[in-house]
Amino acid sequence: MKIDRALVCRVEHSGAAIAVLQARAIAALAPDSGATATPFDGGALVAFGPGRYVNRAMGVGLGGTAAGEVVDAIDAFYAEHHMAPSLELSPWTDEAIIRLLGARGYRTERFRNVYVAALPVAARPITHHPIERLTVATAAARTAMLAGDAPVGSDARRISDEMCATAAMLPDPHDFVAVVDGEPVACGSLNVADGVGWVGGAATFPAYRGRGLQTALLDHRLRLAHQLGCELAAATALPDGQSASNLVACGFRLLYTQAVLTRPAR
């Protein structure tokens, strides 16, 4: 697989397209969230709403739009929605945009890795762990997995539960659970845009970690993504986490390290 600008643009822009659909689903489920998204420069300006997971521009800076126009659009969009302007930045972003972001006071907030795999991946032994499509009967368990330690009634739990609910509202959702002794104990999702299958939504109940359940879920979703016509699979993860190790073990390679830049409130 050749890593070049075209590949990076395809991955970045497909991820932004999925985020646009997610923002629209949140807006439909929770109108008071203020969730909205505007396609721009091949990517999108995305706001899920205060305290929610994605309030930053995605996939911008790669579409050929002039640097001033890109940064002005980011500034204006988040000012309109009363949020600090923020964006995901790949190493392939036009240098003029990077310089202008620095001049405008944007600062690095955090990093994460973007991984990609060409499909189909090399055949692996079929796991003995049953993988099932999410149903009404298993949805509550998946919701609890993804909430982690967030207490019921907290803002963190409310936002996590909201994201679980909106996942089912996306076009052609693919959500799965791994089953042990008849009980759902791990989960993962697949979303498709422009022939790229994005894997995410991974969580496992603590008592069942270390059993290869996430590897089984990844294998299942990669096979499905290929069946659905995807040429690529993509995912994000922290470089030193278990998710990154699972991705590499399943045939993913590091595409680039992504920075999140935010301009502090003035």
N, C-alpha and C positions, 0 to 999 in steps of 0.2 A: 504494500500500500504506500503510495507516494504522498508524503505530507507536503502540501503546498497551500497557497492562498485560497484556491478554489475549494479545497477540502475544508479548510478552516471556516470559510464563509458559509458553506453548506451546513456545517455542524452548528455554528453560531445562530444562523438564521432559522434553522429548524427548531432549535430550542426556544427562540423568541416567539415563533409562531404558536408553539404549545402554550407559552405563558400568556399570550393574548387570549386564547380560548379559556384558560384558567381564570383570568381576570373577569371575563364576561360571565363565567359561571358563578363566581363569587358575587358579582353585582346582582345577578338574578336571585341568588339565595339570600343574600344579606344586603339589601339596597342601601342601608345606612353605613356600609363599609366605605363607600366612595370608590370602590374598585373600578378601574378603567385601564385601557391600554390603547395606544395609538401606533400603528405600524409606521416605521420611519427608517430611512437609509438601509433598507433590507432587513432591519431588525425591528425593535419596538421600544417605545417608552411605556413602562409598565408600573402600575401602582395597584397593589392588592388592597391597600388601606393601612392605616396606622397600626403598628405592632405586628403586621402580617409578614409573611416570608419574603415576598419579592416587592421591593419598592425601589427599582433601579432600571436604567436603560439596559437592554440586552441586544447584543449583535449589531450595535451601531459603530461607526468609525471604519467600516469595511466596504461601504457601498458607493464610495466615490463622491459623497456630498462634501462640500467645502467645510473646512475645519470650523470656521466661525459659525456657519449655519448649524452644524452638529451641536456645538457647545451651547449656542443660544437656545436651541430647541430643548435641550436637556434642562437648562436653567429655567426656561419659561414654563415647561410642563410641570416640574415639581414645585415651582413657586405657586402656580395656579392651584395645586392640590395641597399646599401648606406642608411640604415635606422638604427635607434636605436633598438637594440634587445629588444623584448617585448613578454610577454605571459600572457594568462589567467591562473589563479591558483585557483584550488578548494581546500577545506580543506582536500580532500582525496589524494592529491598529495603525492608521496613518500617523507618521511622526508629528505632523503639524497639529493634529488634534491633541496628542500627548503634551506638546509644549504649551498649547493654549490652556489645557486643563490645569497645568502647573501654575501658569500665570493668573488663572482665575481663583486659585486657592484650594483646588481639590487635593485631597490627601489620601494616601493608601490606607484602607481600613482593614483588609484581610486578603488572603490568598486561598485558592483551591485549585486542584488539578482537574483538567478535562481529559477524559480517556475515550478512545475510540477503538472499535473492532470491525474488521471487514467480515462480512457474512457470505457464506456460512463459516463458522469457526470450526476448527478441527474437531472431529468426533471424539466424544468422551463417553466413558461408561455410564449407562443409564442408572440414575440413583434409585435407591429403594425407598426414598421418601416420597409419599404421594403428594402431588401438587394439584390443587383444585382451583377452579375459577371462583372468585368471590361471589357469595350469595347473600341473600337477606339474613340467613341463619348464621353466617360467619362474619357479617359486617361489624357487629359489636366487638368481637374479639380483635379484628384488624384495627378498629378505632382505638382500642385500649393499647395495643402494641405500639402504634405510632405516637400515642400521647406520652409514653414513657413514664417518668416520675411526676409529670404535671398533675397536681391535685384536681379532682373534680370540682368544678365551680370557679377555677382560676382562669385568668385571661389566657394563659398559655394553653390550657386544656380546651377552652372554647375555640381558640383559633385552630388548634390541631384538629378538633372534631369537625370544624367548618371545612377544612381542606379535605378531609375524608368524604364529607357529603358532596362537595363540589366535584370530586374525582369521578363520581358516577354520572355527572352531568356532561362530561366531555364527550365529543363524538367518538363512538366506537371504543369505549374504555376497555382496558385489559388489566384487571387486578386479580391477584392470586394469593392463596395461602398455602403453606406447607402444613401437612397434617401428621401428627404423631398420636398414636393410640386413639384415633377418632377425633382429636381436638386440634383446631387451628392454632399454631404456635409461632408462625413466622409469616411474613408477607412481603410482597414486592409488586411493582406495577410496570407497565409498558405503555408508552405513548408514541405515536408515529406521526411524523411530518416530513414531507419531501424525501421519502425513502430512507429516513433515519429513525431507528427505533431507540427512544430514550428510556433507559431503565432507571428506576428510582423507587421511592416509597418503601424502602427496605427497613424492616424492624423484626426483632425476635424477642420473645419473652425471655428474661434472664436465665431461667432454669433450663432453657433448651439451647443456649448458645454453645458453640464449639462442636456441633454435631453435623456440620456441613449443610445445614438447611438453606442458608443464603446462596451457597454454591449451586444447590439443586434448583432453587428458584431462578437463578441467573441462567443456568443451562436451559431451563424450560422456556424462558422468555426469549433467549437468543434463537432457539429453534423456531418459535412462533414468529418472531420478527422476520426471519428468512422466509417462512411460509407466506407471510403477508406481503412479500415483495421488497423488503428492505435490503439495501446493499450495505448499510452500515448500522452499527449500534453505538450509542454514546452514553456517557454518564459523567457525573462530577463526584469528587470525593476529596476529603482532606488527605494529604500525602502520607501521613503516618497512621491512618486508621485501618480498621479491619475491612471496611468497604473497599478501600484501594487494593488491599491484598487479594480480596475475592475477585475483583475485576481483572487483575493481572493473571490470576490463576485460571480464569475463564477465557483468556485470549485477548484481552484488551491491552492497548499500549498507550503510553502517555502522549497526548497530542500537544498540549502546552499547559503552562501554569497561568491561571487567570487571576488578575487583581480586581478587587472591588474598590473603586475610588469614590469618595464622598466629599462634598464641600461643606465644612462645618457651618452651623448657623452663625450669622453675623449679628 
